[in-house]
Amino acid sequence: MDKKRSIEVVTNEKEMFKSILAGDIKYHLDEITDCEMELSHQKDLLIERVWKDYWAVEHAVPNMWECPESPFGTCAYHKFDDSAWDDCLFCHDPYERK
């Protein structure tokens, strides 16, 4: 004996809207993140063109201090000449200043 199977589809417009909206928001937040990463990369490339020692500058590590004088927006320290991070290349404050 063949039994017919039926699939019941329940649609809840509110839940569907929330799901679509959440997907759209995630998609656009991912786009923003990608754009911010690309902007940071392009900024680094521009700085590298005019600053030959840029590769030796440490500026993109967690917990960096804000530095209005820096083109990165954070303090930067020379990896080799200032391994103790005592002298920001722009504001000249030590890393522990705050």
VOVEX-689171 format. One line per field, with one value per residue (C-alpha): z negated, y negated, x negated. Coordinates in Angstrom, 1 decimal. Layout:
! VOVEX-689171
zz	Z|...
yy	Y|...
xx	X|...
END
This chain:
! VOVEX-689171
zz	0.0|1.1|-1.5|-0.3|-2.1|-2.6|-3.6|-5.7|-5.2|-7.9|-7.1|-9.6|-7.9|-11.0|-11.4|-7.7|-7.7|-10.8|-9.1|-5.8|-7.7|-9.8|-6.6|-5.0|-8.0|-8.3|-4.5|-4.8|-8.0|-6.2|-3.3|-5.8|-7.4|-4.0|-3.0|-6.3|-5.8|-2.2|-3.4|-6.0|-3.4|-1.0|-3.7|-4.5|-0.9|-0.6|-3.7|-2.5|0.7|-1.3|-4.4|-3.6|-7.2|-7.4|-7.4|-10.7|-12.4|-14.8|-14.9|-14.3|-17.5|-20.1|-22.9|-21.1|-22.4|-20.3|-18.8|-16.9|-15.4|-13.9|-10.3|-11.7|-14.5|-17.0|-18.5|-16.4|-17.6|-15.7|-16.0|-16.1|-17.3|-20.2|-21.1|-24.6|-23.0|-25.0|-22.3|-19.9|-16.5|-16.5|-20.0|-21.8|-24.7|-26.0|-25.6|-29.4|-29.5|-30.3
yy	0.0|-3.4|-6.1|-9.6|-11.9|-15.5|-18.3|-21.0|-24.4|-26.9|-30.5|-33.1|-36.4|-38.1|-35.3|-35.3|-39.1|-38.8|-36.1|-38.0|-41.2|-39.4|-38.0|-41.4|-43.0|-40.3|-40.7|-44.4|-44.2|-41.8|-44.3|-47.1|-44.9|-44.1|-47.7|-48.7|-46.1|-47.3|-50.9|-50.0|-48.1|-51.0|-53.4|-51.2|-51.1|-54.8|-55.2|-52.6|-54.7|-57.7|-56.1|-53.6|-52.3|-51.6|-47.8|-48.2|-50.1|-48.2|-49.9|-47.2|-45.3|-44.9|-47.4|-50.3|-53.8|-56.4|-58.9|-62.0|-62.7|-59.3|-58.5|-55.2|-56.7|-54.8|-55.0|-53.4|-52.2|-51.2|-47.4|-47.5|-50.9|-51.0|-47.4|-48.6|-50.9|-53.9|-56.5|-56.7|-57.9|-60.6|-61.7|-60.4|-58.9|-55.4|-52.5|-52.4|-56.1|-55.5
xx	0.0|-1.4|-1.3|-1.4|-3.7|-2.8|-5.0|-3.5|-5.1|-4.4|-5.1|-5.4|-5.9|-7.4|-10.0|-10.8|-11.3|-13.6|-15.6|-16.0|-16.9|-19.5|-21.0|-21.1|-22.7|-25.4|-26.1|-26.5|-28.6|-30.9|-31.2|-32.1|-34.7|-36.2|-36.3|-37.9|-40.6|-41.2|-41.4|-44.0|-46.0|-45.9|-46.9|-49.9|-50.9|-50.8|-52.9|-55.4|-56.0|-57.2|-58.7|-61.5|-61.7|-58.0|-58.4|-60.3|-57.5|-55.2|-51.8|-49.2|-49.1|-46.3|-46.0|-47.8|-47.3|-45.5|-47.9|-46.5|-49.9|-50.3|-49.1|-47.9|-45.8|-47.8|-51.3|-54.1|-57.4|-60.5|-60.9|-64.7|-65.8|-63.2|-62.4|-61.2|-58.7|-59.8|-59.5|-56.5|-57.8|-55.1|-54.1|-57.2|-55.3|-56.2|-53.9|-53.1|-52.0|-48.3
END
